[in-house]
């Protein structure tokens, strides 16, 4: 097995573990996720999926922020509970999604050798928003993962990363499970 194939397997294992820990609302999802994104950044850079590379770098910092936010339990600090977005948040996130996808896609199409610049950028922006919503324990994050992961199945198959395509399918199933579990937790609070 070549080094990239070994890395793809390690990324696969850490990816599944990170999402499983997120579903369980376990704070270890953050350091496990950080390992996964470092490996993924290396692999997708090799495939010229530059929006995905940026996604992994941003994920690293969002995971660090989420780790911090979930671990705050001081005297005057409240543990973050599962919640939903307000209507005004939806409008802002839709605007962010459309403008972010178009600008990033345009940039990579015109100023790089990126492969699939608009598809990669659109999926990346959805994932940025979803990852931020995880840090805030917003239940809608799972819906966004249910949208993004089928896109990545296609992207990774086209780019010759079949294990990551399978991982994206598993992420899709896990997003359904995550939504159900977080919704139950939200309802029971």
NUTOR-745669 format. One record per atom (N, C-alpha, C, O): residue in one letter; x, y, z. Coordinates in steps of 0.02 Angstrom, whole numbers, plus 32768, in hexadecimal, padded with zeros to 4 digits. Example, Ala and Ser with C-alpha at 12.3 -4.5 7.8 and 13.67 -1.06 7.14 Angstrom:
# residues 2
A82947EE48186
A82677F1F8186
A82947F5B8186
A82C87F5A81A7
S82827F908162
S82AC7FCB8165
S82858002818A
S829E80398192
This chain:
# residues 189
X802B7FC58000
X800080008000
X802D803E8000
X805D80428026
X801D806E7FD6
X804480AC7FD1
X803580DA800C
X800380D1802F
X8060810B8016
X8057813B804D
X801481608047
X7FF181678079
X80018179800B
X7FBF819A8006
X7F85816C8016
X7F5381818033
X7F8B812C8004
X7F5580FC8013
X7F5080F1805F
X7F1980EC807A
X7F8A80EC8081
X7F8A80E480C9
X7F6A812280EA
X7F42811C8118
X7F7E815D80D2
X7F62819B80ED
X7F17819E80E2
X7EF181B5810D
X7F00818780A7
X7EB981888099
X7E94815B80CC
X7E5E816D80E3
X7EB0812180DC
X7E9280F5810E
X7E9281158153
X7E6081118177
X7ECA81358166
X7ECE815581A8
X7E9B818E81AC
X7E78819681DE
X7E9781B68176
X7E6681EC8173
X7E1F81D18177
X7DF581EE8199
X7E13819A8156
X7DD281798157
X7DBE8166819E
X7D87817481B4
X7DEC814781C2
X7DDE81318207
X7DD3816C8235
X7DA4816D825D
X7DFE819F8230
X7DF681D9825B
X7DB782018248
X7D97821F8273
X7DA582008208
X7D69822381F1
X7D2A82048210
X7D008227822B
X7D2481C2820B
X7CEA81A08228
X7CE981AA8273
X7CB481B78290
X7D2381A38293
X7D2681AB82DC
X7D1181F182F1
X7CEC81F98322
X7D28822382CD
X7D17826882DE
X7CCC827682D9
X7CB082978305
X7CAC825E82A4
X7C648269829C
X7C3D824182D1
X7C0D825A82ED
X7C52820482DE
X7C3181DC8310
X7C3481FF8354
X7C0382018379
X7C6E821B8365
X7C75823F83A4
X7C4A827F83A4
X7C2F829283D8
X7C43829F836A
X7C1982DB8365
X7BD082C88371
X7BAC82EB8396
X7BBA82928353
X7B75827B835D
X7B68827083A8
X7B33828183C1
X7B99825683CA
X7B9282478411
X7B9E8285843D
X7B9D8281847A
X7BA982BD841C
X7BB782FD843E
X7BF382F6846D
X7BF4831284A3
X7C2582D18456
X7C6282C4847D
X7C9882F68467
X7CA782FB842C
X7CB583188496
X7CE6834D8487
X7D2483338463
X7D4883598443
X7D3082F18467
X7D6A82D58443
X7D6182D783F8
X7D8F82C983D2
X7D2482E983E0
X7D1A82F08398
X7D498324837B
X7D5C83218340
X7D5D835583A4
X7D86838C838A
X7DCF8377837E
X7DE783828346
X7DF3835A83AD
X7E388346839E
X7E3B830E8369
X7E68830E833F
X7E0B82E0836B
X7E0A82AB8338
X7DFD82CA82F4
X7E1D82B882C2
X7DD082FA82F1
X7DC2831D82B2
X7DFE83448299
X7E098349825C
X7E25835F82C6
X7E60838682B2
X7E938359828E
X7EB2836E825E
X7E9B831D82A7
X7EC982EE8285
X7EAE82DD8240
X7ED382DC8210
X7E6D82D0823C
X7E4E82C081FC
X7E5882F881C9
X7E6882EA818F
X7E4E833681DE
X7E52836D81AC
X7E9A83788194
X7EA4838C815B
X7ECB836C81BF
X7F10837381A8
X7F2083408172
X7F4183508141
X7F0A8302817D
X7F1582CE814B
X7EEF82DD810B
X7F0A82D780D4
X7EB082F18112
X7E87830080D8
X7EA4833A80AF
X7EA383388072
X7EBD836D80D1
X7EDA83A680AE
X7F13838F8081
X7F1983A58047
X7F3C83638099
X7F7483498071
X7F5A83238034
X7F71832D7FFC
X7F2882F78040
X7F0E82CE8009
X7EEB82F67FD3
X7EF582E97F98
X7EC283277FE7
X7E9D834D7FB4
X7EC883807F91
X7EBA83927F58
X7EFD83967FB1
X7F2D83C37F8F
X7F4C839E7F53
X7F5483BB7F1D
X7F5C835F7F5E
X7F7983367F29
X7F49832D7EEE
X7F60831E7EB7
X7F0883367EF9
X7ED6832E7EC4
X7EBD83717EA9
X7E8D83737E83
X7EDF83A87EBA
X7ECD83EB7EA3
X7E8784017EB8
X7E6684267E93
X7E7183EA7EF0
X7E3184017F0C
X7E4084377F3F
X7E3D842D7F7B
X7E5184727F24
X7E6B84A87F4E
X7E3884C57F7E
X7E4A84DA7FB6
X7DF984C87F6B
X7DC684DF7F9A
X7DC184AF7FD4
X7DB884C3800D
X7DC8846F7FC5
X7DC7843D7FFA
X7E0484438028
X7DFF84388064
X7E3D8456800C
X7E7984628036
X7E6B849B8066
X7E78849580A2
X7E5184D2804C
X7E40850B8077
X7E0C84F580AB
X7E10850980E5
X7DDC84CC8095
X7DAA84B380C4
X7DCB848F80FE
X7DB9849A8138
X7DFB846580F0
X7E1B843F8125
X7E42846C8154
X7E4384618191
X7E62849F8139
X7E8784CE8163
X7E5784F58190
X7E6384FD81CC
X7E20850C8173
X7DEE8531819A
X7DCF850281CE
X7DC485168207
X7DC184C381BB
X7DA7849281EA
X7DD4848D8227
X7DBB84898260
X7E15848C821B
X7E4384858253
X7E3684BA8287
X7E3284AC82C3
X7E2E84F88270
X7E228530829E
X7DDB852E82BB
X7DD1854082F5
X7DAA851A8292
X7D66851382AC
X7D6284DB82DF
X7D3D84E08311
X7D8684A582D4
X7D88846F8305
X7DA884878346
X7D908476837D
X7DDC84AE8341
X7DFC84CA837D
X7DCA84F883A2
X7DC684F683DF
X7DA68521837C
X7D74854D839A
X7D3C852583BB
X7D27853483F2
X7D2584F18399
X7CF184C683B4
X7D0884A483F4
X7CE2849E8424
X7D46848D83F4
X7D62846C842E
X7D61849C846A
X7D4F848A84A1
X7D7584DA845C
X7D74850D8491
X7D2C851B84A8
X7D1F851C84E4
X7CFF85258479
X7CBA8536848A
X7C9784FE84B1
X7C72850B84E1
X7CA384C0849E
X7C83848884C0
X7CA1847C8505
X7C81845D8530
X7CDF84938510
X7D0084848550
X7CF784BB8584
X7D0D84B385BC
X7CD784F28572
X7CCC852985A2
X7C99851585D6
X7C5E850A85C7
X7CB0850F8613
X7C8384FD864A
X7C968523868A
X7C95850686C0
X7CA885618684
X7CBD858886BD
X7C83859E86E9
X7C4B858886E0
X7C9285CA8718
X7C5F85E28748
X7C2486048726
X7BEB85F78737
X7C32863086F7
X7BFD865786D7
X7BEF86418690
X7BCA8662866C
X7C0D860A867B
X7C0585F48636
X7BD585B98633
X7BD4858D865E
X7BAC85B985FF
X7B79858685F6
X7B91855485C3
X7BAD8567858F
X7B87851585D0
X7B9784E185A0
X7B6784E98565
X7B2B84F4856F
X7B8184E48529
X7B5784EC84ED
X7B2884B184E8
X7B3D847784ED
X7AE984C084DC
X7AB6848C84D3
X7AA28489848A
X7AA984BA8465
X7A8884508475
X7A6F84498431
X7A35847A8428
X7A08847D8452
X7A3684A083F1
X7A0284D183E2
X79F784D58397
X7A1884B38370
X79C885018384
X79B9850B833D
X79C88553832A
X79CF857F8355
X79CE855E82E9
X79DA85A182CF
X799A85CB82D2
X796385B182D1
X79A3860C82D6
X796B863B82D0
X796086498286
X798D863F825D
X792686628275
X79158670822F
X7948869F820F
X795D869381D6
X795C86D48232
X798C87038215
X79CF86E18206
X79F286F581D7
X79E186AE822C
X7A1F8689821F
X7A1C866581DC
X7A4E866281B8
X79E2864B81CB
X79DA8628818B
X79E886588151
X7A0B86468122
X79CC86948153
X79D886C5811E
X7A2286D58116
X7A3C86D780DF
X7A4286E0814E
X7A8A86F0814D
X7AB286B58130
X7ADE86C08107
X7AA286798146
X7AC8863F812E
X7ABB863080E4
X7AE9861980C1
X7A7F863B80CC
X7A7186328085
X7A998665805C
X7AB786538028
X7A9B86A38071
X7AC386D6804F
X7B0D86C48051
X7B3086CB801F
X7B2486AE808A
X7B6A86998091
X7B7A865F8062
X7BAE865E8042
X7B4D862E805F
X7B5685F48034
X7B5B86087FEA
X7B8A85F47FC8
X7B2C86307FD3
X7B2B86437F8C
X7B68866D7F7A
X7B8C865E7F4A
X7B7586A17FA1
X7BAD86CD7F91
X7BF086A97F99
X7C1D86B17F70
X7BF786827FCF
X7C36865E7FDB
X7C44862C7FA5
X7C7D86267F8D
X7C1286067F90
X7C1B85D37F5C
X7C2E85F37F1A
X7C5C85DB7EF8
X7C0C86287F07
X7C1A86487EC7
X7C6086687EC6
X7C8586607E96
X7C70868D7EFC
X7CB186AF7EFD
X7CEB867C7EFF
X7D1C86847EDB
X7CE5864A7F28
X7D1B86197F2D
X7D2285F27EEC
X7D5A85E87ED4
X7CEA85DD7ECF
X7CEC85B97E8F
X7D0B85E37E58
X7D3585CB7E32
X7CF686237E54
X7D1286507E22
X7D5E86587E2C
X7D8486567DFC
X7D7286627E6A
X7DB9866B7E78
X7DE2862E7E62
X7E1486357E3E
X7DCD85F37E76
X7DF385B77E65
X7DF085A77E1A
X7E20858B7DFF
X7DB985B87DF9
X7DB485AC7DB1
X7DE485DA7D8B
X7E0385C57D5A
X7DE986187DA2
X7E1186497D7D
X7E5986517D93
X7E82866A7D6D
X7E6A863D7DCF
X7EAC864B7DEA
X7ED1860D7E04
X7F0086137E2B
X7EBB85D27DF0
X7EDF85967E06
X7ED5855E7DD4
X7EB285657DA2
X7EF485277DE2
X7EEC84EA7DBA
X7EBB84BB7DDD
X7EC0847E7DD5
X7E8E84D77E03
X7E5F84AF7E2B
X7E3684827DFE
X7E2384947DC6
X7E2984487E18
X7DFC84197DF7
X7DB684237E14
X7DAE84297E51
X7D8384247DEA
X7D3D842C7DFE
X7D3384687E2C
X7D1884617E62
X7D4884A47E16
X7D4984DE7E44
X7D0584F17E61
X7D0185027E9C
X7CD084EF7E3A
X7C8F85037E55
X7C7084CD7E81
X7C5484DC7EB5
X7C75848F7E6C
X7C5984587E95
X7C7F84547ED7
X7C60844D7F0C
X7CC184577ED3
X7CEA84537F10
X7CDC848F7F3E
X7CD784877F7A
X7CD684CA7F21
X7CCA85067F49
X7C8585057F69
X7C7D85177FA4
X7C5384EF7F44
X7C0F84EC7F60
X7C0B84BB7F9A
X7BF084CB7FCF
X7C2784807F91
X7C27844F7FC8
X7C5084698003
X7C3D845D803D
X7C86848B7FF5
X7CB084A6802A
X7C8B84DA8054
X7C8E84D98091
X7C6785078033
X7C43853B8058
X7C0C851C8083
X7C02853180BC
X7BE984EA8069
X7BB784C88092
X7BD884AA80D0
X7BBD84AF8107
X7C12848C80C6
X7C35846D80FF
X7C4E84A08131
X7C4D8493816E
X7C6584DA8119
X7C7A850F8148
X7C4085218176
X7C48852681B3
X7C07852C8158
X7BCD8540817F
X7BB9850981AF
X7BAA851681EA
X7BB984CA8197
X7BA6849281C2
X7BD7848B81FC
X7BC1847F8235
X7C17849281EF
X7C48848A8225
X7C4184C18259
X7C4884B58295
X7C3284FE8242
X7C2785348272
X7BE88526829C
X7BE7853582D8
X7BB5850A827D
X7B7884FA82A2
X7B8484C282D5
X7B6484C18309
X7BB2849582C6
X7BC4846282F8
X7BE284838335
X7BD18473836E
X7C1084B28329
X7C3184D58361
X7BFD84F7838E
X7C0784FE83CA
X7BC5850D8370
X7B90852F8395
X7B5984FF83AB
X7B27851483C8
X7B6284BE839D
X7B31848983AB
X7AEC8498838E
X7AB9848F83B0
X7AEB84AE8350
X7AAD84BA832C
X7A9A847B8306
X7AC3846082E0
X7A5E8464830F
X7A47842482F2
X7A49842582A6
X7A5083F08287
X7A41845F8288
X7A3F8464823E
X7A81844F821D
X7A82844381E1
X7AB7844B8244
X7AF784368227
X7AEF83F48203
X7B0C83E981CE
X7AC783C6821F
X7ABF83848202
X7A9C838681BF
X7AAB835E8192
X7A6D83B481B7
X7A4B83BA8176
X7A7D83D08140
X7A7B83B78108
X7AA983FE8152
X7ADB84148122
X7B0B83DC8110
X7B2083D680D6
X7B1D83B28140
X7B4883788130
X7B2483498101
X7B43832980D7
X7AE183428109
X7ABB831780DC
X7ABA83318095
X7AAE830C8066
X7AC58372808D
X7AC98390804A
X7B10838B802F
X7B19837A7FF5
X7B42839A8058
X7B87839D8041
X7BA483588030
X7BC783517FFE
X7B9583268058
X7BB682E6804F
X7BA782C3800D
X7BD482A67FEF
X7B6982C47FF3
X7B5F82A87FB1
X7B8882CC7F7B
X7B9E82AD7F4A
X7B92830D7F83
X7BBD83327F54
X7C0483177F56
X7C24830E7F22
X7C1D830B7F91
X7C6182F27F98
X7C6982AA7F7F
X7C9E82977F69
X7C3482837F83
X7C3882407F67
X7C4A82457F1D
X7C7782227F06
X7C2882717EFA
X7C3582797EB2
X7C7A82977EA6
X7CA0827F7E7C
X7C8A82CC7ECB
X7CCB82ED7EC2
X7D0482BC7ECE
X7D3382B87EA5
X7D0182967F04
X7D3882687F14
X7D3C822D7EE3
X7D7282157ED5
X7D0382177EC9
X7D0681E37E95
X7D2781FD7E56
X7D5081DA7E38
X7D1582397E42
X7D3382587E07
X7D7F825F7E10
X7DA582557DE1
X7D9482727E4C
X7DDB82807E5A
X7E0382427E6F
X7E3E82497E80
X7DE582087E6E
X7E0B81CB7E7D
X7E1981C07EC7
X7E4D81A47ED9
X7DEB81D57EF2
X7DF181C87F39
X7DB5819E7F4F
X7D8981B77F73
X7DB4815E7F3A
X7D7881367F48
X7D6B812B7F92
X7D3181277FA7
X7D9E81257FBA
X7D94811B8002
X7D7381588022
X7D4A8152804F
X7D8781938009
X7D6881D18023
X7D2081D88009
X7CF681F7802A
X7D1281BC7FCE
X7CCD81BB7FB6
X7CA2818F7FE3
X7C6A81A17FF5
X7CBD81557FF6
X7C9A81298026
X7C92814D8069
X7C5E814A8088
X7CC7816F807F
X7CC5819580BD
X7C8D81C980BA
X7C6981D380EB
X7C8781EB8082
X7C52821E807B
X7C0C81FE807E
X7BDE821B8099
X7C0681C18063
X7BC6819E8068
X7BB8818C80B2
X7B80819480CA
X7BEB817580D5
X7BE38165811C
X7BD281A58143
X7BA881A48170
X7BF381DC8131
X7BE4821C8151
X7B9A822F8146
X7B7982488174
X7B818221810A
X7B3B823080FB
X7B0D8209812A
X7ADF82268147
X7B1A81C98131
X7AF1819F815D
X7AF981B781A5
X7AC781BB81CA
X7B3681C781B9
X7B4281DF81FD
X7B2082228209
X7B0B82318242
X7B19824B81D5
X7AF7828C81DC
X7AAD828181EC
X7A8F82A58213
X7A90824E81CD
X7A4A823E81DB
X7A4382278224
X7A16823D8248
X7A7181FC8239
X7A7081E4827F
X7A7D821F82AE
X7A5B822582E2
X7AAD8249829D
X7ABD828282C7
X7A8282B182CF
X7A7482C98305
X7A6082BE8298
X7A2582E9829B
X79F182CC82CA
X79D582EF82F4
X79E3828C82C4
X79B0826C82EE
X79C4826F8338
X799A827D8362
X7A0482618346
X7A1A8261838C
X7A1A82A783A9
X7A0482B183E2
X7A3282D88383
X7A33831D839C
X79EC833883A3
X79DE835D83D2
X79C083258375
X797B833C837A
X795A832083B9
X7936834383DC
X796782E183C8
X794D82C38405
X796982E78442
X794482F68471
X79A982F68442
X79C8831A847A
X79A983608480
X799C837784B8
X799E83818448
X798083C48448
X793983C18465
X792683EB848E
X791383918450
X78CE83898466
X78CB837884B1
X789B838C84D3
X78FC835484CA
X78FC833E8510
X791B83718540
X791B8366857D
X793683A88527
X795783D88553
X792383FE857C
X7935842985A5
